[in-house]
């Protein structure tokens, strides 16, 4: 089974495809991906914070140490390039079933069911 991205959107940006950051060298936004698997119906939500190194420097305390899981660090804003890279990374993942595939995607993006327990 392979991952299939159905949609990209950002809760931080109303019109994501037309967005342009005020400062191209320092920005951050949350990107949500609706991802399904080949051969199955439906999708689940995954998310990743897209930001620049400058944004991290400006918004994090200098004496802190950061563990950056679920972040995509970019050096410039290029909507098409960001989407193409995320799409290629996710859609190249392969697993035996959806649960295994979702865990693999979850290493890159935050999965809405990451710590879910019944």
Backbone torsions as a table, in degrees:
resi	resn	phi	psi	omega
1	UNK	NA	139.4	176.9
2	UNK	-116.1	154.6	176.9
3	UNK	-77.9	148.1	177.2
4	UNK	-135.4	117.7	178.1
5	UNK	-81.2	126.4	-178.3
6	UNK	-95.0	-35.3	-175.9
7	UNK	-158.2	151.2	170.7
8	UNK	-120.1	139.5	171.6
9	UNK	-159.5	167.4	178.5
10	UNK	-132.7	126.3	175.8
11	UNK	-69.5	-15.0	-180.0
12	UNK	-85.4	-20.6	-172.3
13	UNK	-129.9	113.0	-176.4
14	UNK	-59.4	-45.0	-179.2
15	UNK	-117.8	79.5	-170.6
16	UNK	-57.4	-41.2	-176.7
17	UNK	-67.9	-23.3	180.0
18	UNK	-104.3	0.1	-178.3
19	UNK	-64.7	143.7	169.6
20	UNK	-142.7	125.6	-176.8
21	UNK	-66.6	147.9	177.1
22	UNK	-60.1	-40.7	178.1
23	UNK	-120.3	108.8	-176.2
24	UNK	-65.4	-17.5	-178.2
25	UNK	-98.5	-7.4	-178.6
26	UNK	-146.9	99.3	179.2
27	UNK	-154.6	163.3	176.8
28	UNK	-152.7	141.8	172.3
29	UNK	-156.0	157.4	179.2
30	UNK	-95.2	129.2	-179.4
31	UNK	-111.0	123.2	177.6
32	UNK	-103.6	139.0	179.7
33	UNK	-120.9	130.4	170.2
34	UNK	-92.9	116.1	-173.7
35	UNK	-125.5	131.8	174.7
36	UNK	-120.5	-171.9	178.2
37	UNK	-124.2	151.2	177.5
38	UNK	-63.0	134.0	177.8
39	UNK	86.4	1.0	177.3
40	UNK	-129.5	156.3	177.2
41	UNK	-93.5	157.4	175.7
42	UNK	88.1	-178.8	-178.3
43	UNK	-158.4	167.8	173.5
44	UNK	-131.4	161.8	-174.6
45	UNK	-97.8	132.7	174.6
46	UNK	-126.3	154.0	-179.3
47	UNK	-142.7	154.5	179.1
48	UNK	-146.7	140.2	175.8
49	UNK	-87.7	123.0	177.7
50	UNK	-100.1	125.7	179.8
51	UNK	-154.4	166.6	177.2
52	UNK	-99.0	159.4	174.7
53	UNK	-59.1	-37.0	178.8
54	UNK	-62.2	-40.2	178.2
55	UNK	-61.4	-43.3	177.9
56	UNK	-59.6	-46.1	-179.7
57	UNK	-61.6	-38.6	-177.1
58	UNK	-78.6	-22.9	-172.1
59	UNK	-115.6	2.9	178.3
60	UNK	-123.0	142.6	-179.8
61	UNK	-65.5	137.7	-174.5
62	UNK	-64.0	-26.8	-177.3
63	UNK	-91.4	7.8	-180.0
64	UNK	-94.7	159.1	173.2
65	UNK	-113.3	132.8	-175.7
66	UNK	-107.2	133.6	168.3
67	UNK	-106.3	111.7	-170.2
68	UNK	-103.7	79.0	172.1
69	UNK	-94.7	141.5	178.5
70	UNK	70.1	29.8	174.6
71	UNK	-119.4	144.1	172.3
72	UNK	-118.5	114.2	-178.3
73	UNK	-93.5	124.6	178.5
74	UNK	-124.0	154.8	-177.7
75	UNK	-102.7	-7.7	176.0
76	UNK	-157.2	161.8	178.4
77	UNK	-91.0	120.1	175.6
78	UNK	-148.5	94.8	-174.7
79	UNK	-50.3	-51.6	-176.8
80	UNK	-62.0	-42.6	-179.5
81	UNK	-65.7	-42.6	178.3
82	UNK	-60.4	-49.7	-179.0
83	UNK	-62.7	-44.6	-179.8
84	UNK	-61.9	-41.5	-179.7
85	UNK	-68.0	-44.0	178.9
86	UNK	-63.7	-45.5	179.9
87	UNK	-59.2	-47.3	-179.9
88	UNK	-61.7	-43.7	-178.8
89	UNK	-62.1	-47.8	-176.2
90	UNK	-73.4	-45.9	-173.8
91	UNK	-75.6	-5.7	173.7
92	UNK	-91.1	-3.2	178.0
93	UNK	-77.2	141.0	-179.4
94	UNK	-133.9	142.5	176.5
95	UNK	-152.9	169.5	-179.8
96	UNK	-71.8	-32.1	-177.3
97	UNK	-151.9	175.5	-175.9
98	UNK	-63.7	-41.5	-178.5
99	UNK	-58.9	-45.2	178.3
100	UNK	-66.4	-40.0	179.6
101	UNK	-65.5	-43.2	179.1
102	UNK	-61.6	-37.8	177.4
103	UNK	-65.3	-38.0	177.4
104	UNK	-66.1	-44.6	178.0
105	UNK	-62.8	-37.0	-179.8
106	UNK	-64.2	-16.4	174.3
107	UNK	-76.8	-19.0	-179.8
108	UNK	-102.3	-46.7	-176.5
109	UNK	-121.3	153.3	177.0
110	UNK	-71.4	125.2	-179.8
111	UNK	-94.0	133.2	-178.0
112	UNK	-57.6	-22.7	179.6
113	UNK	-109.5	21.8	-172.5
114	UNK	-52.9	-49.0	-178.3
115	UNK	-113.3	27.0	-177.7
116	UNK	-73.1	134.3	174.7
117	UNK	-134.1	136.1	178.6
118	UNK	-76.1	NA	NA
